[in-house]
Amino acid sequence: MNKLSFEKRRLLLNLLVEGNSIRGIARLVDVSPVTVLRYLELAGKACLKFHHENVRNVRSKKIQADELWSFNYCKKVTLKTAKAAPAHAGDVWTWTAIDESKLIVTWLISDRSFQAATDFISDLANRIADDVKDDLQITTDGWVVYRNAVTAQFGGRGHFAQLIKHFSETPDRGPARKYSPGICTGITKRAIYGEPDLAHVSTSYVEKHNQTMRQHMKRFARLTAAHSKKIENHAHMVALYTVWYNYARINSAVKMSPAMAAGLEARLWDISDIVELIEEVKI
């Protein structure tokens, strides 16, 4: 890949994190789709390394965790009839843990298994400052694998609760039914261990963040041809998005970047800082 000008690299990253497709970006920046994907790979590797090294000793009081569905190459239901499907084709789950500062503390791309939950929660536990773990409150949805994973990886420290939503059948029986969520008829707040404050047992901001992810990463948008075709590119995009979201985007709830609100950074980044980060990080 010939080295792009700084402004083209800056524009390319900006378009990626604002929810544009690979081919759309290629047309706007006047480069080939291969060039866009190659720079996405560089950005993803640099951002993954930066997040791994710098989002540490987070002084969290409340954490919400959730899993977001998407797919790679094709959906699981069509995998048997798909032609030349690559490895990791099918349903993909992106696990995210969000601090009350709106910081993405950790994320994982995997399936929805107990092993994935264990790996995800283990990394979360390693990123939380040890002296705050006894007061930390974690809330997840009712997915059963969280119970043993959180209990084991946090050693029973802190407080853990699950928020379980109850849904009725979607009344619409037409074609739109498959894309319409059921109607939420109620919730149950269940303390798993410790003494969680039930008033703060919520998954609201992590679920709101799921919507933000779908808006800012085209491959997460529903009913689009811009879905991921390679799991590596899926991961590179999430890594880039995470650093941009944490460091270079003002969150309307905290009026600053999540990294600033969490005390990890003193200033708001610009997309140019991520361009420079890619140049600096030795991959």
N, C-alpha and C positions, 0 to 999 in steps of 0.2 A: 504494500500500500504506500503510495506516495504520500508524504506528510502534508496534511491539509494546513491551511493558514489558521492562525489562532482564532480568527473570527468565525471561520467555517466550523472548527471544532466546537466552539462555544455555541453556535447556532444549532449544530447537530445534537448536542446534549440537551439544549433547551427544548428542542422539538421532541426528543425522546421522552423527557419527563413531563411533557404537557399532553401526552396521550396520542401522538401521531404514529402512523404505521411506518414500517421500514421503507416501503416503496414511496410513500408520500414524502418522507424525509429526503429520500434520494432525489426526488424531483425538485424539492424546495432548495436543497443545498447544491444541486447540480453535481452529484456524485453517483456512483453506482450503488445498488443495494448491498453488494459485497463489501464496499468500503464502509457503509453504515454499520453493518454487522461486525466488521473487524474492529471498528472503533468502539462499538458497544462491548466487545470482548475485553479490550484494553481497559475501558472504564469499569466494567464489572469486576475484573480482577483487582484493580487498584482500590476500588471502593470496598470490596470484601476485606481486603487486607487492612484498610484503614479502620473499618468498623470493628474488626476483630481485635485490633490493638488499642483502640481509643475509647470504645464504649465499655468501660470497666469501672468497678467500684461505684456503681450507680446507687445513690442514696434514696431508694424508693420507699414509699409508705404504702402505696396501693398499686397493684398490677392487675391488668385484665388481659386475658389470653383467649384467642379464638383461631379457627381454621377457615381459610377461604378457598373455595373450589374453583378450579379452572381445568384446562386439559391441554395436553401436548400431542400434536399431530392429529389425533382424533379422540372422540369420547370413548369411554370404556365400553359402552353399549354397541359401538360399531367396530370395535377392535378386531373381532373375529373375521370380519369381511374386508378389513382395510388391506390395501395392497402395499407391500414393502414397508410395513410399519417399522420404525426404528426402535431401539431399546428405549424404555421408559415412556413409550406411547401410551395414551389413555388418560384417565383422570389424574390430576395433580392437586395436591393440597399445600397451601402456603400457610404455615403456622406463624402467628405474630403475637408478641407480648408487648403491651403498651403501658408505659408508666403514666401516672397522673399528670406529669408535665407534658404528656403526649409524645414522649420519646419512644421510638421503636428500640426496645432494649435488645431484643434478639428476634430472629426469624429462621424458619427452616422450610425447605421445599422437599416434600416427601409424599408418602401415602398417609393414611389416617390410622395407622396401626399403633399398638402399644409401644413398639420399639421406637417409632417416630416421636411419640409423646415423651418417652424417656430421654431421647437425645435432645429434644427441644427444651424440656424442663431442666435438664442437666446444664445446658449452656446458659439458660436463664439464671440458675442458681450461682454459676461461676461469675456472672457479671454484676451481681448485687453485692454491695459492701457487707461484709460479715457482721459488723456491729449493728446493722439495722434489721437483720433477718428476723429477730425475735418479735419485732413490732410490725413486720410486713404483712399486709393482707392481700391474698391472691383470690381473684374471682375468675372462673371459667364457665362455659356453658355446661350442659349436663352430659357431655360425651364421657362415657364410662372410663376410658383409658387415663383420664386426668387424675383420677383418685389415687391410684398406686404410684403413678409417676411423680406427682407433687409431693406426696407423703415421703417417698423414698429419697428423692433428690434434695429436699429441704430438711430431711431428718425430723419431720414433725415440728420444726421451728416456725414461729409466726402463726398465721391464721389462714384458713382455706375454706372457701365456700363455693358452691355452684348455684347458678341461676338457671332454672329449668323452665323453658317456655312450653305452653300447651297450645296446640293448634287444632282448629277444626278443618274439615275438608273445604276446598275451594268451591264455592257455589256454582261457578261457571263450568259448565260441562262441555263447552265448545273447544275449538283448537287452541284458544288462548290459555286454557287451563294449565298446560304443561309449563308455561312461563309465569304463572301467577302464584304467589305464595299463599299458603293457607292463612286463615284469619286467626290471629293470636287471641285466645280466649282467657288467658291468665298465666301467671308465673308462680313458681315455687322457689323460695330461697332456702337452700339447704346447707347448714354448717357441716363441714366434713371433719375438721379438727380445729383445735384452738377455740378462741372466742371472737369470731369475726363480727364486726359491726354490721348488722343486717341492713341498716340504712344506707350503707355504702357497698352492698353486694349488687353489682351491676356490671353489665357488659356493653353499656351504651356507647362509650367512646371507642372501644375496639371494633364494634360493629359499624360505627360511623366511619372509622378508618378503612374498613373493608370497601365502602363506597368510594372513598378517596383513592384507594389503590386502583379500582376499576376505572376511575376517571382519568388517572394519570399514567396508566400503562395500557396501551391499546390491546396487548395480548390478553388482558384480563376482562376486556369488555365482552358483554354477552352478544350473541348473534352477530359475530364478525368473522371475516375471512382472515383477519390479522392475528389469529391465535398462534401460539408457539409451534414451531415445527421441530425444534431441537431443544431438549431440556436444558442444555448448557446456556443457550441464549435466554431462556426463561430465567435462569438463576442470575445471569449477568444483569438483566434488566432490574430484577428485584434488589440486587446489591447497589446498583447505581441509584435507583429510586430511594432506597433507605438513607443513604448519605445525603442526597439532595433534600429529602423530607426532614431529616433530623437537623441539618445544619444550614440550609439555604432557602428555606421556606418559612415565612411567618405563619404561625398557627393562630387562627382568629380567637381561639379560646384563651391562650396564654399571652397573646400580643407580642410574641417574639418567636424565635425558632425553638423547637423542643430541646435542642442541645443547650441553648442558653438558659432555658427554664430549669433544666436539670443540673445546671452548674458545670457542664462539660466544656463550654465554649463561652468566650467573653463577647464575641461579636457575631453579627449575622453574615454568613457567607454569601457570595455571589456565585453564579454558575461558572464564572471564570476561575474561582478557587478550585473547583472540581477539575477543570481543564489542567490547571497547574499541578494538582494532586496526581493526575495520571502521568504527568511528565516526571514527577519527583519519585513516585513509588517504584521501587525496583521489583519487578515481577519475575 
